[in-house]
C-alpha cells in the first residue's frame, strides 16, 4: 500500500481510538506555511460536517489539500482544483472519500424509489444526476443493494469520472506519478475503509 495512504490510515486509527495527536496545529507550523504549501495528498470528500478529512485522518495544517462537495460530486471547479494539486503542489496521492449515512445518497435513493416529495425538494441537480447514476448502477448489479453499496459504488464512479475527464490526472496516473485511492468513512465507528488503490 502507498506510504502516503498508510500515513492517513494510521492517523485515522488514532482518531477512531480516541488517540488523535492533532499534529502541526501550532504557531510555528502556521509561520512555516505562510509562503507556500506542500501537502502530502489531495482529498475529495463530501461536504458533510461529520466527515472532515483533516480531523478524520488526524492531520495538521498544510498536510492535506481538501476539496469538498455534497456527495463528492465532480464538476469543472473540482477537476481544476485536483489538477492544480497534481501540477503545482506535486501531490502523489488523491483520495476520494465517501461516507456512511450520506445525505446525497439517501436523497438519490428517494428519487429512485419514486418519492414525489424528493423531486419537489429540488433533487434534479447535478448532485442527483451524479449520485443517482451511481445508485442506478448499484441496483443494476444487485436488486438488493443497500445505501452502503451505493456509497461505495459512488466513490468508484467518482474516481472513474476524474480519470476520464482530466487528461492531467489520467496522464499522471499512467506515468505512476499519482495514485488514486477510494475510501469510505464510517460515522458509526470512526474508521475509514480503503475501497481501492
Secondary structure as UniProt FT lines:
FT   HELIX           3..16
FT   TURN            17..18
FT   HELIX           27..33
FT   TURN            34..35
FT   STRAND          41..46
FT   TURN            49..50
FT   HELIX           53..56
FT   TURN            57..58
FT   TURN            61..63
FT   STRAND          64..69
FT   HELIX           70..72
FT   HELIX           76..87
FT   STRAND          93..99
FT   TURN            100..101
FT   HELIX           103..112
FT   TURN            113..114
FT   HELIX           116..120
FT   TURN            121..124
FT   HELIX           126..141
FT   TURN            143..144
FT   HELIX           147..165
FT   HELIX           167..174
FT   TURN            175..176
FT   STRAND          179..185
FT   TURN            187..189
FT   STRAND          192..196
//
